[in-house]
Amino acid sequence: MTVIGEAAPAKRAQTGFPAARLAGWFFMTLWIVLGAELAWKLTSDFDAEFFGKYFPKLLEGLVVTLELVALSMVLGGLLSIPVALARVSRNRLVSRLAFFYVYLFRGTPLLAQTFLVYYGAGQFRPWFEDMNLWWFFRDAFNCVILAFTLNEAAYLAEILRGSIQAVPRGQTEAAQSLGIPKAVTFWKVVMPQAMIIALRPFGNEIILMIKASAVASVVTVFDLMGATRLAFARSFNFDIYLWAALIYLSMVEVLRRVWDRIETRLTRHIGYASSK
Amino acid sequence: MESMLSLLSLGADGWGDELLIGAWVTVRLALATLPFGLVLGLAVALAKNSGQPSLVLAGNIYTTIFRGLPELLTLFLVYYGGQIVVQKLVGLFSDTYVEVNGFLAGMVALGFVFSAFSSEAFLGAFKAISRGQNEAGHALGLSTRQTFRLIILPQLIRLTLPALSNLWLVLLKETSLVSVIAYDELLRKTFIAVGVTKQPLLFFTVALLIYLVLSLISSTGLDAIDRRVRRGERRVA
């Protein structure tokens, strides 16, 4: 047994610090080299013809991506309200059904759900044609919106349910003791507080949706990812993937920062933000 | 109904065995990614917790990149980019054509994503374990490594398990993306079955149910592990 004395801490002070610094320098150098390589690759190799041909397509794809995200968030948000209410319903059957819906869509890959809607709809083509609905399912974009909406509703319903249940019971009780009707209590007392709790997970959900929307490219939707894949398939120029990566990254980072601002602003009366 | 069952049966006529093989490949891919993602995530978390500004910054850049990129794009970057890099490296010595394996590309890409997210979970746990624990370990004459293994790690597992369980379930679903680079996991096998039988509704529903069963099994197992690592905690009624 070694003598427990100054040896242990002294050793730490000598070896621990430079190793961390060396590692830090090494990895930062690595990032800087990679970043410089990327910048150099995208500028010196710059092929004006290639860029002029495909970059506008990428931007068109970006618009489609934003449409996909916005539409499925809004529609999914609307659908999530009844699902969340069903989830907390006292009727066992209703709450079980809602639970199964949420479990099904959260427990399976979005890509598989998209395939099911997109290819599954084709199987019902005669039936949809009879119903005059085929125009909707004929377009891959609509199928993707449908799949994303159903998926998003499941995630948002869980966020909504969690936030509503996180509002202290005392709030409802206080409102009741003031004689405020139940509906007014729900919309004017509970909901505003629940929305603030839901703010952060909701922001994360938008970011996850931006990332997940790339899946649409697999079923022939030309979103940002789809435009990128098409450009790569035609040109075999790997740069296009790097451009797409830069666009996606800046989109997510901007949204994250803006969302932080919004959250700070909306919660300034409670002082959540400063403790974060 | 009977025709559906025969389509799903095992053996030469049915696609049941193909789907099960696909499911097994999916599980294997997820299981292979897990240790890679965990170790990398832990390393990144240690970097971000090091207090060394350059190391912290390097770790944060890593997290920002792999948390912000769509998983599908990460996969393509690793698959095609890896192809280019490997080809260049091999090209230095010989001119054989090499192809990056889909399994490996999937494992690396999903591992990067997993580690970016898990490093945040580990970092949160590091912050939750007080400094005093480290100091107490050193006061007992344990080396830095022993302190980590015997004192910090057991608490780390308990604190990060809920987040890691979630990430595992996400990983299990994300393996489906590897089907896009033509790797024969569950979704791709299903796709092939649909192509032959023209029964998309049946087969994709079955695929969804298989994924559901996989995540059900996982959650059951993870709950059991969670109960085990928490056995020392006092229960609050």
Chai-1 contact restraints between the chains, C-beta under 6 A:
chainA,res_idxA,chainB,res_idxB,connection_type,confidence,min_distance_angstrom,max_distance_angstrom,comment,restraint_id
A,I4,B,G141,contact,1.0,0.0,6.0,A-B,restraint_1
A,A8,B,H138,contact,1.0,0.0,6.0,A-B,restraint_2
A,A20,B,S50,contact,1.0,0.0,6.0,A-B,restraint_3
A,A20,B,Q52,contact,1.0,0.0,6.0,A-B,restraint_4
A,A20,B,L55,contact,1.0,0.0,6.0,A-B,restraint_5
A,R21,B,Q52,contact,1.0,0.0,6.0,A-B,restraint_6
A,A23,B,L55,contact,1.0,0.0,6.0,A-B,restraint_7
A,G24,B,Q52,contact,1.0,0.0,6.0,A-B,restraint_8
A,G24,B,S54,contact,1.0,0.0,6.0,A-B,restraint_9
A,G24,B,L55,contact,1.0,0.0,6.0,A-B,restraint_10
A,W25,B,S54,contact,1.0,0.0,6.0,A-B,restraint_11
A,F27,B,A58,contact,1.0,0.0,6.0,A-B,restraint_12
A,M28,B,S54,contact,1.0,0.0,6.0,A-B,restraint_13
A,M28,B,A58,contact,1.0,0.0,6.0,A-B,restraint_14
A,W31,B,A58,contact,1.0,0.0,6.0,A-B,restraint_15
A,W31,B,I61,contact,1.0,0.0,6.0,A-B,restraint_16
A,G107,B,L212,contact,1.0,0.0,6.0,A-B,restraint_17
A,G107,B,S215,contact,1.0,0.0,6.0,A-B,restraint_18
A,T108,B,L208,contact,1.0,0.0,6.0,A-B,restraint_19
A,T108,B,Y211,contact,1.0,0.0,6.0,A-B,restraint_20
A,T108,B,L212,contact,1.0,0.0,6.0,A-B,restraint_21
A,P109,B,K173,contact,1.0,0.0,6.0,A-B,restraint_22
A,P109,B,S176,contact,1.0,0.0,6.0,A-B,restraint_23
A,L111,B,S176,contact,1.0,0.0,6.0,A-B,restraint_24
A,A112,B,S176,contact,1.0,0.0,6.0,A-B,restraint_25
A,A112,B,L187,contact,1.0,0.0,6.0,A-B,restraint_26
A,A112,B,A207,contact,1.0,0.0,6.0,A-B,restraint_27
A,A112,B,L208,contact,1.0,0.0,6.0,A-B,restraint_28
A,F115,B,F204,contact,1.0,0.0,6.0,A-B,restraint_29
A,L116,B,F204,contact,1.0,0.0,6.0,A-B,restraint_30
A,Y119,B,P200,contact,1.0,0.0,6.0,A-B,restraint_31
A,G120,B,P200,contact,1.0,0.0,6.0,A-B,restraint_32
A,G120,B,L201,contact,1.0,0.0,6.0,A-B,restraint_33
A,Q123,B,P200,contact,1.0,0.0,6.0,A-B,restraint_34
A,Q123,B,L201,contact,1.0,0.0,6.0,A-B,restraint_35
A,K211,B,P70,contact,1.0,0.0,6.0,A-B,restraint_36
A,A214,B,P70,contact,1.0,0.0,6.0,A-B,restraint_37
A,A214,B,L72,contact,1.0,0.0,6.0,A-B,restraint_38
A,A214,B,L73,contact,1.0,0.0,6.0,A-B,restraint_39
A,V218,B,V180,contact,1.0,0.0,6.0,A-B,restraint_40
A,Y241,B,F76,contact,1.0,0.0,6.0,A-B,restraint_41
A,Y241,B,L77,contact,1.0,0.0,6.0,A-B,restraint_42
A,A245,B,L69,contact,1.0,0.0,6.0,A-B,restraint_43
A,A245,B,L73,contact,1.0,0.0,6.0,A-B,restraint_44
A,Y248,B,L69,contact,1.0,0.0,6.0,A-B,restraint_45
A,Y248,B,P70,contact,1.0,0.0,6.0,A-B,restraint_46
A,L249,B,G68,contact,1.0,0.0,6.0,A-B,restraint_47
A,V252,B,G68,contact,1.0,0.0,6.0,A-B,restraint_48
